[in-house]
């Protein structure tokens, strides 16, 4: 099990935890839309780090983005495994071809 899989398992385990005992549980208690908002905020902070050419902060904010993405997915019942399966399905397919197949 890699770091991302362990993080996803930890997040899942906190879904029904006491919000006073866990930041993750507190996010879940506020609902999926709040989880999505937090993900968006972290994504913007990562983009700002890119714009400022701040490599160290980009690494830090990217970790926050991954955490909040997993929280948001879990809030809606989507697993990391499902997302990884979708990436595997797309593997070897040109991004241009994949986009054309959508439309």
C-alpha positions as CSV (number, residue, x, y, z in Angstrom):
1,X,0.0,0.0,0.0
2,X,1.5,3.4,-1.0
3,X,1.2,6.7,0.8
4,X,-1.9,7.8,-1.2
5,X,-3.7,4.6,-0.6
6,X,-2.9,4.8,3.2
7,X,-4.2,8.4,3.2
8,X,-7.4,7.4,1.4
9,X,-7.9,4.6,4.0
10,X,-7.4,7.0,6.9
11,X,-9.8,9.5,5.4
12,X,-12.4,6.8,4.9
13,X,-11.9,5.7,8.5
14,X,-12.7,9.2,9.7
15,X,-16.0,9.6,7.8
16,X,-18.1,8.7,10.8
17,X,-15.7,9.9,13.5
18,X,-16.5,12.6,16.0
19,X,-15.9,16.0,14.4
20,X,-14.3,17.2,17.6
21,X,-11.7,14.5,17.3
22,X,-10.6,14.9,13.7
23,X,-10.2,17.7,11.1
24,X,-11.2,15.2,8.4
25,X,-14.4,14.3,10.4
26,X,-15.1,18.0,10.8
27,X,-14.9,18.5,7.1
28,X,-17.3,15.6,6.5
29,X,-19.7,17.0,9.1
30,X,-20.0,20.2,7.0
31,X,-21.1,18.3,3.9
32,X,-19.8,17.5,0.4
33,X,-20.1,21.0,-0.8
34,X,-17.8,22.3,1.9
35,X,-15.4,19.6,1.1
36,X,-15.5,20.7,-2.6
37,X,-15.0,24.3,-1.5
38,X,-11.9,23.4,0.5
39,X,-10.5,21.4,-2.5
40,X,-11.0,24.4,-4.7
41,X,-9.2,26.7,-2.2
42,X,-6.2,24.4,-2.1
43,X,-6.1,24.1,-5.9
44,X,-6.0,27.9,-6.2
45,X,-3.2,28.1,-3.6
46,X,-1.2,25.5,-5.7
47,X,-1.8,27.6,-8.8
48,X,-0.6,30.7,-7.0
49,X,2.6,28.9,-6.1
50,X,3.1,28.1,-9.8
51,X,2.5,31.7,-10.7
52,X,5.1,32.8,-8.1
53,X,7.5,30.1,-9.2
54,X,7.6,28.9,-5.6
55,X,8.6,25.3,-5.9
56,X,8.6,24.5,-2.1
57,X,5.2,26.0,-1.6
58,X,3.9,24.1,-4.7
59,X,5.0,20.9,-3.1
60,X,3.3,21.8,0.2
61,X,0.0,23.0,-1.5
62,X,0.0,19.9,-3.8
63,X,-0.1,17.7,-0.7
64,X,-3.1,19.7,0.5
65,X,-4.7,19.4,-2.9
66,X,-4.4,15.6,-2.8
67,X,-5.7,15.4,0.7
68,X,-8.7,17.6,0.0
69,X,-9.4,15.8,-3.3
70,X,-9.6,12.5,-1.4
71,X,-11.9,14.0,1.2
72,X,-14.2,15.4,-1.5
73,X,-14.3,12.1,-3.3
74,X,-15.0,10.2,-0.1
75,X,-17.8,12.7,0.8
76,X,-19.5,11.6,-2.4
77,X,-18.8,7.9,-2.1
78,X,-16.1,7.8,-4.8
79,X,-13.0,5.7,-4.0
80,X,-9.4,6.3,-5.0
81,X,-9.6,2.8,-6.7
82,X,-12.3,4.0,-9.0
83,X,-10.3,7.1,-10.0
84,X,-7.2,5.0,-10.6
85,X,-9.3,2.5,-12.7
86,X,-10.4,5.5,-14.8
87,X,-6.8,6.6,-15.3
88,X,-5.9,3.0,-16.2
89,X,-8.7,2.9,-18.7
90,X,-7.3,6.1,-20.3
91,X,-3.7,5.0,-20.3
92,X,-2.2,4.8,-23.7
93,X,-4.9,7.0,-25.2
94,X,-3.9,10.3,-26.6
95,X,-5.5,13.2,-24.7
96,X,-6.6,14.7,-28.1
97,X,-8.3,11.4,-29.1
98,X,-9.9,11.0,-25.7
99,X,-11.3,14.5,-25.8
100,X,-12.6,14.0,-29.4
101,X,-14.4,10.8,-28.3
102,X,-16.4,12.7,-25.7
103,X,-18.0,15.1,-28.2
